[in-house]
Amino acid sequence: MNDLGSAMRNALLLLVIGLLLWERPSHANGDSYFDVAPDGEDVDLVYFGQIKDTNGVWLTGVDIIFRVTNLALTLPVQNDRPGHYRSPDIGKLLKEYGERVDPSQITFECVKAGYRQIKNYRSVIPNRTKGIYEVNCVFEPITEGN
């Protein structure tokens, strides 16, 4: 191979290696989804939170259901293994459909078999149309007496 071809091949190889080694955030188990605003992305209205029982134990396999009642829109989410979740950008979705963001029309529910969601100080949707808000779920086990 001539010197020019060899030099181009080496330059291409160095470029590929450089791109592979380029520093970027890494996340295990798809955790990048749980970044509320990944890579500085502008968000309209996103909810995130933690899901625990009354003893503070993280729960997994919980269905988190956001509903926009005036549009009959349901946005289901499931939490990850450490017990946290992030909603899709509800504000952005509504604006893509040409709708106005009305937090009074957004409801939130957590569901897990064998448990009942109880209310605490952060389990209510804030009356805000833009931003990133923490909304947590706390569960108690369902027993025969309750």
Beta strands, then each sheet from edge to edge (+ up, - down):
strand 1: 45-53
strand 2: 63-68
strand 3: 73-78
strand 4: 84-86
strand 5: 106-111
strand 6: 115-118
strand 7: 131-134
strand 8: 137-141
sheet 1: 4+ 1- 7-
sheet 2: 4+ 1- 8- 6+
sheet 3: 3+ 2- 5+
end
